[in-house]
Amino acid sequence: MLKFFLFLFTPFLSLFSAVGLEYTHLELPGISYFDYYITGNQSIHILQIDPLTYEIKPIKALDNGIGRESVLSISIRYGAAASINGGFFSIGGTFDGKACGALKIHDWYALPTKPRGCIGWSCENQNPIMNRLLVSITAHYNSSEIPIDGLNRPRKDGEVILFTPCFHRTTLTTPDGKEIVAVDGIIQSIVKGGSTKIPENGFVLSIQEQHPLFNNFEVGMPLTVITQIHPLIGITSSDEWDSLDYIVGGTPLLLYNSARIIDLESEKTIPTFLSNRHARTAIGVLPNGHWIFVVVDKTGLFDGMTIYELSDLMARLGCVHALNLDGGGSSTMVFEGVIKNSPHGDESVEQNTVRRVSDAIIVLPKT
């Protein structure tokens, strides 16, 4: 196994003009850890996981829709053999730790607002699929379909936002609106103002006062919502994604069916996000079904990888599909209860600190 990884990795070293290569290798049944240190340039951490031996699942920080927790804390809480940070998220304010992009852990925590790469899998079948997705929500009320502007996020002027029980106890919204509370598909109450309690077996539609349907809802009327997933490339279908327990968003999708994605710009990221070097976290799947976790450390002022270099790395490692997750100060890998890389955390506060994140992907021994 070690010789296999070195064989794949050696052609990639020319990208860095390395003056020396050091590596370590740790192994448990069904999981292998590799740490490559290229003197003066890079520190790259790789985990290979056999999904027949381990269960892989995303975990929301604090088991709540908002709030943050370190990858190490999440890993220890669940007794994980390994873990990495997950998707992108907001920092600061009332919605601190809210996932930004797709996040489904049985229920939807957040949706992508742009076409973004995603990985999805189920509890029973840990053979993941990847694609670039858009996701839409519509409310069905009084024979009409009402487009929903967002899920579990701050409500802006003229918007209607859906809040579900996995988000928080209340909607945390401002008072310039109405909150339509539905239980078992029937409107139970309409509350003026904001921060309404979210029912466990229902949802809240929060509608801002400038929305054209602000006064159209009535207590006792049926109200339901439907989420529709739109795969944008390849052969995966909406029905295939609907059946999955877990979906984690990132950006961009790096590899699809063993081919590098060329049109990275179509995921509408900032160009410098692709071309500048940052610490990176990526996830991939090998032809034998094993998962690959990768963290590239930022070890100096200009170190890390561009997205193009990360794509090359995932291809060299033999991935069929690969996706970039949140990086920078969030990039964290934990193995056997120890942080293996050197996170640089929140640069504006202090270097070499562990950032608290919105969610993590953990590896649990199967019983």
C-alpha positions in Angstrom: 0.0 0.0 0.0 2.8 2.5 0.9 4.7 1.7 -2.3 1.4 2.3 -4.3 0.9 5.8 -2.8 4.6 6.7 -3.3 4.4 5.6 -6.9 1.3 7.8 -7.5 2.8 10.8 -5.6 6.3 10.9 -7.1 5.3 12.5 -10.4 3.5 15.3 -8.5 6.6 16.4 -6.6 7.9 18.3 -9.6 5.3 21.0 -9.0 7.0 22.1 -5.8 10.8 22.0 -6.6 11.2 20.0 -3.4 14.6 19.7 -1.7 13.7 16.7 0.3 10.8 14.3 1.1 9.9 12.9 4.4 6.9 10.7 5.1 5.2 8.7 7.8 2.7 5.9 7.6 0.3 4.6 10.2 -2.2 1.9 9.7 -5.2 0.3 11.4 -7.4 -2.5 9.9 -9.3 -0.8 7.1 -7.7 2.7 7.4 -4.3 4.1 6.5 -2.7 7.4 7.2 0.1 9.0 5.2 2.0 12.2 5.9 4.3 13.6 3.3 6.5 16.6 4.2 8.3 18.2 1.2 11.0 20.2 2.8 10.5 24.0 2.4 7.2 23.6 0.6 4.4 21.3 1.6 2.9 19.1 4.3 0.3 16.8 2.8 -1.9 14.4 4.9 -3.8 11.5 3.3 -6.3 9.0 4.8 -7.6 6.0 2.9 -10.7 4.4 4.4 -12.4 1.1 3.6 -16.2 1.7 3.9 -16.8 -2.0 4.5 -14.9 -1.6 7.8 -15.9 2.0 8.8 -19.0 4.1 8.7 -18.5 7.5 7.2 -21.0 10.3 8.2 -21.2 14.1 8.4 -21.8 15.6 11.9 -23.1 19.2 12.5 -21.2 21.1 15.2 -23.0 21.0 18.6 -25.7 18.9 16.8 -27.4 22.1 16.0 -28.0 24.2 12.9 -25.9 27.1 14.1 -22.8 27.2 16.3 -19.3 25.9 15.7 -17.1 23.2 17.2 -13.6 22.0 16.5 -13.1 18.9 14.3 -11.2 17.3 17.3 -14.1 17.9 19.7 -16.6 16.4 17.2 -14.3 13.4 16.7 -13.9 12.8 20.4 -17.6 13.2 21.1 -18.5 10.5 18.6 -15.5 8.2 19.3 -14.3 8.6 15.7 -11.2 6.8 14.3 -10.6 9.8 12.0 -12.2 13.0 10.8 -11.8 16.0 8.6 -13.6 19.4 8.3 -16.6 19.6 6.0 -18.2 22.4 4.0 -18.1 26.1 4.0 -19.9 28.2 6.7 -20.5 31.7 8.1 -18.5 33.2 10.9 -19.8 35.8 13.3 -23.2 37.3 14.1 -26.5 35.6 15.1 -26.1 32.9 12.4 -22.5 32.0 13.3 -21.7 28.5 12.1 -24.5 28.3 9.7 -23.6 26.0 6.8 -23.1 27.9 3.5 -23.8 25.4 0.7 -25.5 22.0 0.7 -25.7 20.1 4.0 -28.1 17.2 4.5 -27.8 14.9 7.5 -31.1 13.0 7.0 -32.8 16.5 6.9 -31.6 19.6 5.0 -29.6 22.0 7.1 -28.6 24.3 4.2 -28.9 24.5 0.4 -26.4 25.8 -2.2 -27.3 29.2 -3.6 -25.0 28.7 -6.7 -24.2 25.6 -8.8 -21.7 23.8 -6.5 -20.0 20.5 -6.2 -21.5 18.0 -3.8 -20.9 14.5 -2.4 -23.7 12.3 -1.3 -24.1 8.8 0.2 -26.5 6.8 2.3 -26.2 5.0 5.7 -26.5 1.5 4.1 -24.6 2.1 0.9 -21.4 4.0 1.5 -20.5 4.2 -2.2 -20.7 8.0 -2.7 -21.8 9.9 -5.8 -20.7 13.4 -6.8 -22.1 16.0 -9.0 -22.6 19.8 -9.4 -26.0 20.6 -7.9 -28.6 23.3 -7.5 -31.5 22.7 -5.1 -34.8 24.6 -5.1 -37.7 24.7 -2.6 -41.3 25.5 -3.4 -44.3 25.9 -1.0 -47.7 24.6 -2.0 -50.5 26.7 -0.7 -54.1 27.3 -2.0 -53.5 25.6 -5.4 -50.4 27.8 -5.9 -46.6 27.1 -5.9 -44.6 29.7 -4.1 -40.8 29.8 -4.7 -38.9 29.8 -1.4 -35.8 32.1 -1.3 -33.8 30.1 1.1 -33.5 27.6 3.9 -32.4 28.2 7.5 -30.7 31.5 6.8 -31.2 35.2 7.5 -34.3 36.7 5.8 -33.7 39.7 3.5 -36.2 42.3 2.3 -39.0 40.8 0.3 -38.0 37.2 0.9 -39.7 34.2 2.3 -37.4 31.7 4.1 -38.1 28.2 5.3 -37.0 27.2 8.8 -36.9 23.6 9.9 -36.5 21.9 13.3 -32.8 21.0 12.6 -31.9 24.7 12.4 -32.5 25.9 16.0 -35.2 26.3 18.6 -36.5 29.5 17.0 -36.1 31.3 13.6 -33.8 34.1 15.0 -35.4 36.4 12.5 -35.9 40.2 12.7 -39.4 41.5 13.6 -40.3 43.0 10.2 -42.3 40.0 9.0 -44.8 37.2 9.7 -44.0 33.7 10.7 -46.4 31.0 9.3 -46.2 28.0 11.6 -47.3 24.7 10.0 -47.6 21.3 11.7 -48.4 18.1 9.8 -49.0 20.2 6.7 -51.6 22.5 8.2 -51.1 26.2 9.2 -51.5 26.3 13.0 -50.7 30.0 13.7 -49.5 33.2 12.1 -47.2 35.2 14.3 -46.3 38.8 13.7 -42.7 39.6 14.3 -39.7 37.3 14.4 -37.8 34.5 16.2 -40.8 32.2 16.4 -40.5 28.7 17.9 -40.0 26.0 15.3 -42.3 23.0 15.9 -40.6 19.6 16.0 -43.1 18.0 13.5 -43.5 21.0 11.2 -41.8 24.1 10.0 -42.0 27.9 9.8 -42.3 30.1 6.7 -40.9 33.5 7.6 -42.1 36.1 5.2 -40.8 39.7 5.1 -43.4 42.5 5.0 -42.4 43.6 1.4 -43.2 40.2 -0.1 -46.2 40.3 -2.4 -47.9 37.4 -0.6 -47.4 38.9 2.9 -51.1 38.9 3.7 -52.2 35.8 1.8 -51.9 33.0 4.4 -54.7 31.8 6.6 -54.8 29.6 9.7 -56.2 26.1 9.0 -55.2 26.0 5.4 -52.9 23.2 4.0 -49.3 24.2 3.5 -46.5 21.9 2.3 -43.0 22.3 1.0 -41.1 20.3 -1.6 -37.3 20.2 -2.1 -36.0 19.4 -5.6 -32.4 18.6 -6.5 -31.1 19.5 -9.9 -27.9 17.6 -10.9 -26.0 19.7 -13.6 -23.5 17.2 -15.1 -23.1 13.5 -15.7 -25.7 10.8 -15.3 -26.8 11.0 -11.7 -30.6 11.7 -11.4 -32.7 13.8 -9.0 -34.3 10.7 -7.7 -30.9 9.2 -6.9 -29.9 12.2 -4.8 -33.3 12.4 -3.1 -32.8 8.9 -1.6 -29.5 9.8 0.0 -29.1 10.3 3.8 -26.1 12.6 3.6 -25.1 15.4 1.2 -22.1 17.7 1.8 -21.3 20.6 -0.4 -18.0 22.1 -1.4 -16.5 23.9 -4.4 -15.3 23.1 -6.9 -15.9 19.6 -8.1 -12.3 18.5 -9.1 -12.7 15.1 -10.8 -15.7 13.3 -12.3 -15.4 9.8 -13.8 -11.6 10.0 -13.6 -11.5 13.1 -15.7 -10.4 16.6 -14.4 -13.2 19.2 -14.4 -12.2 21.9 -16.8 -14.9 24.5 -16.3 -14.1 25.2 -12.6 -15.3 28.8 -13.1 -18.9 27.7 -13.6 -19.3 27.2 -9.9 -19.0 31.0 -9.6 -16.2 31.1 -7.1 -13.9 34.1 -6.8 -11.1 33.6 -9.4 -8.3 34.1 -6.7 -9.9 31.3 -4.7 -8.9 29.0 -7.6 -5.5 30.4 -8.5 -4.1 31.4 -5.1 -2.4 28.9 -2.8 -4.3 28.1 0.4 -4.5 25.2 2.9 -7.0 22.8 1.3 -9.2 19.9 2.3 -10.5 17.4 -0.3 -12.4 14.2 -0.4 -12.3 11.5 -3.1 -13.2 8.0 -4.0 -11.0 5.3 -5.5 -11.9 2.7 -8.1 -12.1 0.0 -5.3 -14.6 2.1 -3.4 -12.2 3.3 -0.7 -12.5 6.9 0.4 -9.6 9.4 0.4 -9.4 12.3 2.7 -6.7 14.9 1.9 -5.4 17.9 3.8 -2.7 20.2 2.4 -1.2 22.4 5.1 -0.3 26.1 4.7 3.3 25.9 6.1 4.5 29.3 5.0 3.4 32.6 3.7 2.8 31.4 0.1 2.3 27.7 0.7 -0.7 25.5 0.3 -2.1 24.6 -3.2 -4.1 26.2 -5.9 -7.2 24.4 -6.9 -5.5 23.3 -10.1 -2.7 21.7 -8.1 -5.2 20.0 -5.8 -7.0 18.6 -8.8 -3.7 17.2 -10.1 -3.0 15.6 -6.7 -6.4 13.9 -6.4 -5.9 12.6 -10.0 -2.3 11.3 -9.0 -3.9 9.5 -6.1 -6.1 7.6 -8.5 -9.5 9.1 -7.5 -12.5 8.5 -9.7 -14.4 11.5 -8.3 -13.0 14.3 -6.1 -14.4 17.4 -4.4 -12.7 20.4 -2.7 -14.2 21.1 0.8 -13.7 24.2 3.0 -10.0 25.0 3.4 -7.8 27.8 4.7 -8.0 28.0 8.5 -10.6 25.3 8.6 -8.4 22.5 7.1 -8.1 19.9 9.9 -7.4 16.2 9.9 -7.8 14.1 13.0 -6.5 10.5 13.3 -6.7 8.4 16.5 -7.7 11.4 18.5 -4.8 13.6 17.4 -4.8 16.5 15.0 -2.3 15.4 12.4 -1.8 18.6 10.4 -1.0 22.1 11.6 -4.2 24.2 11.3 -3.6 27.9 11.1 -7.1 28.8 12.3 -8.4 32.4 12.2 -5.5 34.4 10.8 -7.0 37.7 12.0 -6.8 36.5 15.6 -3.8 34.2 16.0 -1.7 31.9 13.8 -1.6 28.2 14.5 -4.9 28.0 16.3 -7.6 25.4 15.7 -10.7 26.9 14.1 -14.1 25.8 15.2 -16.1 24.7 12.1 -19.7 24.1 11.1 -19.5 20.4 10.4 -17.1 17.5 10.0 -17.0 14.2 8.2 -16.1 11.4 10.7 -15.1 7.8 10.4 -16.6 5.4 12.9 -15.7 1.7 13.4 -18.6 -0.6 12.4 -19.9 -2.8 15.1 
